């Protein structure tokens, strides 16, 4: 398949899907190498960016997704009459940070780290699609394991977990303050982009 055809096919697939699509699946369907799929997606992303288009192509680990550009969130929201979703509370941000940095984790582990019951905040984050259940721990009671989702990556503006800010050393005297600062930094990015997640 010609490069231009691959690019057009990738564009059409991502537009129609409306959600992250594994590059391996696109590669299989188009009968091309996975590297060619990622290369086509990068070309599209560069064209959209250079042309100041209203769309973006995101790479989320091994998946690709087409979405609207964040700078147009306000006009999209007004046009579609969507209400801005509420910002995440501090407890929800703390819970999200624990899952993001230590995943997969159980709710009991989150409770232990935070020192309080996290049932409600875990439920909120699952409802928002930022975390998900990913199996059971092989111990008595079989508690659910939790991990972050593609929506979390997109909301935080990163392609993979390794791009998150480095976790500070919380064993030092000012460690907890540093962790809170890191969480606050994440929340600033997340709150600016979370509105877009309601428009997918």
Backbone as CSV, one residue per row, in Angstrom:
resi,resn,N_x,N_y,N_z,CA_x,CA_y,CA_z,C_x,C_y,C_z
1,UNK,0.846,-1.193,0.000,0.000,0.000,0.000,0.882,1.243,0.000
2,UNK,0.535,2.227,-0.823,1.309,3.458,-0.913,1.206,4.260,0.391
3,UNK,2.244,5.054,0.657,2.294,5.835,1.889,1.072,6.730,2.053
4,UNK,0.691,7.422,0.983,-0.469,8.323,1.049,-1.745,7.549,1.347
5,UNK,-1.850,6.353,0.771,-3.021,5.527,1.023,-3.063,5.052,2.471
6,UNK,-1.884,4.704,3.008,-1.810,4.281,4.414,-2.261,5.429,5.307
7,UNK,-1.751,6.626,4.995,-2.089,7.803,5.792,-3.594,8.078,5.753
8,UNK,-4.175,8.000,4.568,-5.618,8.247,4.427,-6.429,7.180,5.155
9,UNK,-5.965,5.932,5.066,-6.670,4.837,5.733,-6.615,5.002,7.238
10,UNK,-5.447,5.359,7.772,-5.299,5.585,9.216,-6.214,6.721,9.662
11,UNK,-6.240,7.792,8.887,-7.090,8.935,9.200,-8.564,8.528,9.243
12,UNK,-8.995,7.763,8.258,-10.387,7.332,8.187,-10.747,6.420,9.359
13,UNK,-9.852,5.498,9.686,-10.102,4.566,10.791,-10.233,5.309,12.109
14,UNK,-9.298,6.224,12.376,-9.310,6.954,13.646,-10.516,7.882,13.741
15,UNK,-10.900,8.487,12.627,-12.073,9.363,12.617,-13.336,8.561,12.934
16,UNK,-13.458,7.403,12.282,-14.657,6.584,12.469,-14.708,5.960,13.863
17,UNK,-13.550,5.609,14.408,-13.506,4.915,15.697,-13.954,5.811,16.845
18,UNK,-13.407,7.024,16.908,-13.762,7.936,17.992,-13.178,7.550,19.333
19,UNK,-12.346,6.545,19.377,-11.695,6.099,20.606,-10.335,5.531,20.246
20,UNK,-9.464,5.274,21.230,-8.134,4.750,20.906,-8.206,3.417,20.165
21,UNK,-7.385,3.278,19.134,-7.326,2.041,18.346,-5.894,1.506,18.397
22,UNK,-5.705,0.237,18.749,-4.353,-0.322,18.774,-3.695,-0.242,17.397
23,UNK,-2.469,0.245,17.369,-1.742,0.343,16.096,-1.549,-1.042,15.489
24,UNK,-1.412,-2.056,16.343,-1.221,-3.425,15.850,-2.442,-3.885,15.046
25,UNK,-3.633,-3.467,15.475,-4.852,-3.863,14.757,-4.907,-3.177,13.386
26,UNK,-4.566,-1.883,13.361,-4.548,-1.159,12.079,-3.529,-1.797,11.139
27,UNK,-2.361,-2.141,11.699,-1.298,-2.772,10.921,-1.773,-4.079,10.308
28,UNK,-2.490,-4.879,11.104,-2.997,-6.164,10.636,-4.007,-5.984,9.508
29,UNK,-4.929,-5.042,9.697,-5.984,-4.813,8.704,-5.414,-4.266,7.390
30,UNK,-4.469,-3.324,7.512,-3.898,-2.698,6.310,-2.782,-3.530,5.686
31,UNK,-2.364,-4.599,6.417,-1.280,-5.472,5.957,0.015,-4.695,5.710
32,UNK,0.356,-3.846,6.685,1.616,-3.093,6.645,2.288,-3.221,8.002
33,UNK,3.544,-2.818,8.078,4.273,-2.874,9.348,3.706,-1.850,10.335
34,UNK,3.808,-2.183,11.610,3.298,-1.275,12.651,4.019,0.061,12.612
35,UNK,5.340,0.032,12.295,6.113,1.275,12.197,5.537,2.209,11.136
36,UNK,5.005,1.620,10.041,4.419,2.431,8.976,3.132,3.109,9.453
37,UNK,2.391,2.418,10.331,1.163,2.996,10.891,1.513,4.198,11.767
38,UNK,2.513,4.015,12.630,2.923,5.118,13.507,3.495,6.280,12.691
39,UNK,4.241,5.955,11.632,4.817,7.006,10.773,3.704,7.801,10.085
40,UNK,2.676,7.099,9.614,1.547,7.774,8.959,0.812,8.664,9.951
41,UNK,0.642,8.162,11.176,-0.039,8.938,12.220,0.756,10.188,12.564
42,UNK,2.088,10.052,12.608,2.929,11.217,12.909,2.840,12.259,11.797
43,UNK,2.816,11.803,10.560,2.676,12.741,9.430,1.353,13.494,9.524
44,UNK,0.291,12.758,9.839,-1.015,13.397,9.995,-0.986,14.419,11.123
45,UNK,-0.401,14.015,12.260,-0.324,14.911,13.421,0.436,16.181,13.078
46,UNK,1.548,16.021,12.336,2.347,17.183,11.937,1.567,18.092,10.983
47,UNK,0.826,17.488,10.059,0.024,18.275,9.108,-1.057,19.059,9.843
48,UNK,-1.722,18.401,10.793,-2.764,19.071,11.568,-2.180,20.245,12.359
49,UNK,-1.022,19.994,12.968,-0.388,21.030,13.789,0.076,22.200,12.921
50,UNK,0.761,21.899,11.811,1.282,22.942,10.925,0.147,23.749,10.316
51,UNK,-0.939,23.072,9.981,-2.067,23.753,9.361,-3.016,24.380,10.363
52,UNK,-2.654,24.312,11.664,-3.487,24.859,12.735,-4.917,24.333,12.625
53,UNK,-5.030,23.028,12.387,-6.327,22.381,12.221,-7.000,22.170,13.573
54,UNK,-8.263,21.872,13.534,-9.023,21.665,14.760,-8.963,20.247,15.286
55,UNK,-8.149,19.403,14.645,-8.031,18.009,15.059,-6.601,17.694,15.450
56,UNK,-6.458,16.653,16.258,-5.139,16.154,16.636,-5.126,14.641,16.572
57,UNK,-3.946,14.082,16.355,-3.747,12.638,16.443,-2.876,12.401,17.673
58,UNK,-3.365,11.613,18.602,-2.625,11.323,19.818,-2.101,9.898,19.800
59,UNK,-0.895,9.715,20.354,-0.346,8.379,20.572,-0.449,8.096,22.056
60,UNK,-1.153,7.024,22.401,-1.363,6.637,23.791,-0.813,5.234,23.973
61,UNK,0.445,5.144,24.427,1.161,3.871,24.485,1.189,3.273,23.083
62,UNK,0.538,2.136,22.874,0.560,1.475,21.556,-0.727,1.726,20.774
63,UNK,-1.485,2.754,21.180,-2.750,3.063,20.514,-2.718,4.458,19.907
64,UNK,-3.626,4.682,18.971,-3.745,5.987,18.321,-5.176,6.475,18.458
65,UNK,-5.343,7.795,18.557,-6.689,8.362,18.642,-6.734,9.735,17.992
66,UNK,-7.845,10.000,17.323,-8.103,11.324,16.775,-9.025,12.046,17.749
67,UNK,-8.721,13.296,18.046,-9.582,14.086,18.929,-9.507,15.547,18.513
68,UNK,-10.373,16.352,19.078,-10.364,17.782,18.764,-9.234,18.475,19.525
69,UNK,-8.760,19.584,18.995,-7.689,20.341,19.628,-8.201,21.035,20.886
70,UNK,-7.439,20.987,21.982,-7.888,21.572,23.239,-8.212,23.061,23.158
71,UNK,-7.531,23.780,22.267,-7.773,25.230,22.183,-9.177,25.568,21.686
72,UNK,-9.858,24.572,21.135,-11.224,24.811,20.656,-12.279,24.252,21.616
73,UNK,-11.840,23.886,22.821,-12.767,23.303,23.800,-13.943,24.228,24.089
74,UNK,-13.669,25.520,24.231,-14.730,26.463,24.599,-15.807,26.551,23.517
75,UNK,-15.385,26.671,22.261,-16.392,26.808,21.191,-17.134,25.490,20.969
76,UNK,-16.439,24.381,21.140,-17.107,23.077,21.004,-18.150,22.925,22.096
77,UNK,-17.741,23.276,23.315,-18.652,23.154,24.454,-19.898,24.015,24.251
78,UNK,-19.702,25.254,23.780,-20.851,26.142,23.544,-21.742,25.606,22.430
79,UNK,-21.112,25.113,21.372,-21.872,24.605,20.234,-22.706,23.382,20.617
80,UNK,-22.090,22.488,21.390,-22.788,21.258,21.766,-23.540,21.397,23.080
81,UNK,-23.494,22.606,23.650,-24.185,22.912,24.899,-23.843,21.928,26.003
82,UNK,-22.545,21.643,26.124,-22.079,20.742,27.179,-21.688,21.560,28.398
83,UNK,-22.014,21.053,29.546,-21.562,21.695,30.779,-20.141,21.249,31.085
84,UNK,-19.368,22.176,31.627,-18.014,21.828,32.018,-18.065,20.878,33.202
85,UNK,-17.383,19.726,33.106,-17.426,18.787,34.221,-16.727,19.370,35.441
86,UNK,-17.166,18.966,36.624,-16.524,19.498,37.829,-15.054,19.075,37.900
87,UNK,-14.220,19.961,38.453,-12.811,19.628,38.618,-12.672,18.538,39.679
88,UNK,-11.574,17.807,39.605,-11.331,16.757,40.584,-10.992,17.370,41.937
89,UNK,-11.527,16.775,42.987,-11.237,17.242,44.342,-9.827,16.823,44.733
90,UNK,-9.311,17.407,45.808,-7.980,17.041,46.284,-7.893,15.556,46.643
91,UNK,-8.908,14.988,47.353,-8.854,13.547,47.633,-8.818,12.703,46.357
92,UNK,-9.582,13.121,45.337,-9.587,12.377,44.078,-8.226,12.463,43.395
93,UNK,-7.597,13.638,43.449,-6.261,13.807,42.858,-5.235,12.953,43.578
94,UNK,-5.333,12.905,44.911,-4.405,12.068,45.684,-4.571,10.605,45.297
95,UNK,-5.823,10.162,45.210,-6.098,8.772,44.850,-5.583,8.471,43.453
96,UNK,-5.825,9.393,42.536,-5.373,9.218,41.156,-3.847,9.135,41.086
97,UNK,-3.168,9.949,41.879,-1.704,9.934,41.898,-1.181,8.594,42.408
98,UNK,-1.809,8.052,43.448,-1.383,6.755,43.992,-1.533,5.672,42.927
99,UNK,-2.672,5.659,42.244,-2.894,4.654,41.200,-1.892,4.841,40.070
100,UNK,-1.698,6.088,39.637,-0.816,6.362,38.501,0.619,5.920,38.759
101,UNK,1.112,6.174,39.963,2.518,5.907,40.251,2.801,4.501,40.767
102,UNK,1.782,3.815,41.311,2.041,2.512,41.924,1.217,1.386,41.299
103,UNK,0.530,1.646,40.204,-0.359,0.648,39.612,0.360,-0.633,39.187
104,UNK,-0.398,-1.764,39.166,-1.787,-1.903,39.613,-1.850,-1.972,41.139
105,UNK,-2.866,-1.361,41.710,-2.997,-1.314,43.171,-4.410,-1.723,43.581
106,UNK,-4.543,-2.098,44.850,-5.865,-2.392,45.405,-6.368,-1.155,46.137
107,UNK,-7.665,-1.125,46.400,-8.215,-0.003,47.157,-7.631,0.026,48.563
108,UNK,-7.353,-1.155,49.133,-6.764,-1.224,50.474,-5.388,-0.555,50.490
109,UNK,-4.624,-0.725,49.401,-3.309,-0.088,49.316,-3.463,1.430,49.259
110,UNK,-4.437,1.894,48.466,-4.688,3.336,48.379,-5.061,3.884,49.753
111,UNK,-5.938,3.162,50.468,-6.346,3.581,51.818,-5.135,3.678,52.731
112,UNK,-4.232,2.700,52.601,-3.042,2.676,53.453,-2.143,3.873,53.176
113,UNK,-1.936,4.181,51.907,-1.071,5.314,51.544,-1.686,6.635,51.990
114,UNK,-2.996,6.795,51.753,-3.663,8.060,52.057,-4.058,8.181,53.526
115,UNK,-4.221,7.056,54.191,-4.592,7.095,55.603,-6.074,7.290,55.852
116,UNK,-6.891,7.228,54.781,-8.343,7.379,54.920,-9.027,6.424,53.947
117,UNK,-10.330,6.222,54.139,-11.098,5.375,53.239,-11.243,6.062,51.879
118,UNK,-10.963,5.320,50.815,-10.976,5.902,49.472,-12.081,5.335,48.589
119,UNK,-13.058,4.669,49.190,-14.116,4.023,48.398,-14.802,5.005,47.456
120,UNK,-15.204,6.145,47.993,-15.959,7.112,47.197,-15.108,7.668,46.055
121,UNK,-13.869,8.074,46.373,-13.026,8.692,45.341,-12.651,7.685,44.255
122,UNK,-12.438,6.425,44.636,-12.168,5.395,43.627,-13.367,5.279,42.686
123,UNK,-14.578,5.285,43.262,-15.788,5.220,42.448,-15.914,6.391,41.495
124,UNK,-15.581,7.595,41.983,-15.639,8.798,41.143,-14.673,8.676,39.967
125,UNK,-13.459,8.216,40.248,-12.441,8.109,39.198,-12.803,7.035,38.180
126,UNK,-13.430,5.955,38.637,-13.889,4.923,37.704,-15.008,5.479,36.833
127,UNK,-15.944,6.203,37.464,-17.052,6.811,36.706,-16.544,7.800,35.665
128,UNK,-15.485,8.532,35.987,-14.924,9.508,35.041,-14.057,8.844,33.972
129,UNK,-13.828,7.536,34.129,-13.039,6.809,33.139,-11.542,6.997,33.276
130,UNK,-11.094,7.567,34.405,-9.662,7.818,34.594,-8.926,6.599,35.125
131,UNK,-9.617,5.714,35.855,-9.028,4.456,36.302,-10.023,3.337,35.990
132,UNK,-9.513,2.104,36.000,-10.362,0.956,35.707,-9.876,-0.263,36.478
133,UNK,-10.760,-1.235,36.643,-10.380,-2.508,37.261,-9.642,-3.327,36.212
134,UNK,-8.604,-4.045,36.642,-7.788,-4.799,35.679,-7.447,-6.192,36.192
135,UNK,-8.375,-6.789,36.932,-8.124,-8.126,37.445,-8.278,-8.189,38.948
136,UNK,-7.908,-9.342,39.500,-8.020,-9.585,40.942,-6.667,-9.995,41.504
137,UNK,-6.400,-9.582,42.736,-5.176,-9.983,43.413,-5.378,-11.386,43.968
138,UNK,-4.391,-12.244,43.796,-4.523,-13.647,44.201,-4.235,-13.814,45.688
139,UNK,-5.102,-13.258,46.505,-5.031,-13.374,47.971,-6.459,-13.581,48.473
140,UNK,-6.623,-13.994,49.733,-7.980,-14.166,50.263,-8.826,-12.900,50.073
141,UNK,-10.051,-13.077,49.631,-10.936,-11.947,49.365,-10.881,-11.480,47.923
142,UNK,-9.802,-11.850,47.197,-9.639,-11.493,45.781,-9.992,-10.040,45.477
143,UNK,-9.281,-9.068,46.130,-9.594,-7.651,45.864,-9.256,-7.264,44.427
144,UNK,-10.018,-6.305,43.888,-9.789,-5.833,42.526,-8.515,-5.010,42.441
145,UNK,-7.827,-5.152,41.317,-6.661,-4.322,41.030,-7.105,-3.148,40.169
146,UNK,-6.486,-1.997,40.384,-6.850,-0.773,39.663,-5.651,-0.235,38.891
147,UNK,-5.930,0.337,37.726,-4.883,0.978,36.928,-5.493,2.179,36.208
148,UNK,-4.632,3.028,35.658,-5.113,4.186,34.899,-5.515,3.746,33.495
149,UNK,-6.237,4.635,32.803,-6.781,4.319,31.476,-6.163,5.212,30.397
150,UNK,-6.575,4.961,29.164,-6.160,5.832,28.058,-6.688,7.253,28.261
151,UNK,-7.873,7.366,28.850,-8.440,8.692,29.122,-7.539,9.452,30.092
152,UNK,-6.968,8.746,31.077,-6.036,9.381,32.010,-4.841,9.948,31.243
153,UNK,-4.242,9.143,30.355,-3.084,9.609,29.587,-3.445,10.844,28.774
154,UNK,-4.601,10.777,28.095,-5.024,11.895,27.253,-5.287,13.139,28.088
155,UNK,-5.929,12.939,29.234,-6.252,14.066,30.111,-4.996,14.730,30.663
156,UNK,-3.994,13.934,30.990,-2.755,14.469,31.541,-1.807,14.985,30.454
157,UNK,-2.184,14.782,29.195,-1.365,15.300,28.100,-0.073,14.544,27.881
158,UNK,-0.075,13.225,28.188,1.124,12.402,27.982,0.758,11.207,27.114
159,UNK,1.795,10.612,26.482,1.570,9.448,25.632,1.740,8.144,26.390
160,UNK,2.570,8.177,27.448,2.785,6.986,28.260,3.108,7.398,29.680
161,UNK,2.992,6.446,30.606,3.154,6.743,32.029,4.547,7.265,32.361
162,UNK,5.541,6.820,31.580,6.916,7.257,31.839,7.097,8.765,31.684
163,UNK,6.157,9.432,31.018,6.261,10.877,30.811,5.702,11.683,31.980
164,UNK,5.108,11.009,32.964,4.613,11.722,34.144,5.791,12.302,34.916
165,UNK,5.574,13.379,35.670,6.664,13.939,36.480,7.216,12.878,37.421
166,UNK,8.524,12.935,37.653,9.153,11.942,38.530,8.574,12.040,39.938
167,UNK,8.308,10.880,40.523,7.751,10.854,41.876,8.810,11.318,42.862
168,UNK,8.509,12.335,43.680,9.502,12.825,44.639,9.743,11.829,45.755
169,UNK,10.894,11.953,46.410,11.223,11.113,47.564,10.395,11.581,48.752
170,UNK,9.408,10.761,49.139,8.520,11.191,50.219,9.028,10.765,51.586
171,UNK,10.231,10.176,51.624,10.788,9.780,52.919,11.501,10.950,53.602
172,UNK,11.837,11.984,52.823,12.515,13.140,53.406,11.524,14.015,54.164
173,UNK,12.052,14.960,54.920,11.213,15.825,55.744,10.161,16.580,54.971
174,UNK,10.524,17.059,53.772,9.558,17.814,52.969,8.991,16.972,51.834
175,UNK,9.096,15.641,51.967,8.641,14.725,50.916,7.160,14.830,50.629
176,UNK,6.352,14.885,51.687,4.902,14.951,51.505,4.518,16.227,50.768
177,UNK,5.186,17.350,51.123,4.914,18.625,50.448,5.271,18.524,48.958
178,UNK,6.385,17.842,48.663,6.791,17.680,47.262,5.772,16.841,46.493
179,UNK,5.255,15.797,47.148,4.254,14.965,46.504,2.989,15.778,46.227
180,UNK,2.588,16.589,47.207,1.401,17.437,47.016,1.614,18.408,45.854
181,UNK,2.840,18.957,45.760,3.153,19.872,44.654,3.066,19.152,43.308
182,UNK,3.566,17.896,43.274,3.525,17.112,42.036,2.082,16.836,41.633
183,UNK,1.244,16.511,42.630,-0.179,16.256,42.375,-0.847,17.521,41.850
184,UNK,-0.514,18.659,42.455,-1.098,19.932,42.036,-0.702,20.269,40.601
185,UNK,0.553,19.937,40.249,1.027,20.184,38.886,0.232,19.341,37.895
186,UNK,-0.008,18.075,38.257,-0.808,17.199,37.411,-2.227,17.723,37.279
187,UNK,-2.781,18.199,38.394,-4.182,18.632,38.387,-4.370,19.860,37.500
188,UNK,-3.348,20.714,37.446,-3.450,21.903,36.598,-3.593,21.501,35.137
189,UNK,-2.788,20.522,34.713,-2.873,20.021,33.344,-4.205,19.319,33.134
190,UNK,-4.550,18.456,34.100,-5.764,17.663,33.970,-7.015,18.495,33.929
191,UNK,-7.125,19.497,34.780,-8.326,20.330,34.810,-8.506,21.105,33.520
192,UNK,-7.378,21.484,32.887,-7.470,22.231,31.635,-7.951,21.353,30.482
193,UNK,-7.696,20.032,30.584,-8.033,19.162,29.465,-9.228,18.269,29.743
194,UNK,-9.631,18.138,31.005,-10.697,17.197,31.357,-12.002,17.527,30.662
195,UNK,-12.226,18.801,30.404,-13.464,19.207,29.735,-13.583,18.527,28.366
196,UNK,-12.469,18.324,27.704,-12.506,17.724,26.379,-12.989,16.290,26.416
197,UNK,-12.785,15.593,27.553,-13.152,14.198,27.616,-14.670,14.015,27.534
198,UNK,-15.423,15.034,27.911,-16.874,14.946,27.847,-17.384,15.138,26.416
199,UNK,-16.486,15.550,25.510,-16.915,15.865,24.149,-16.593,14.759,23.162
200,UNK,-16.016,13.612,23.661,-15.653,12.533,22.748,-16.884,11.794,22.298
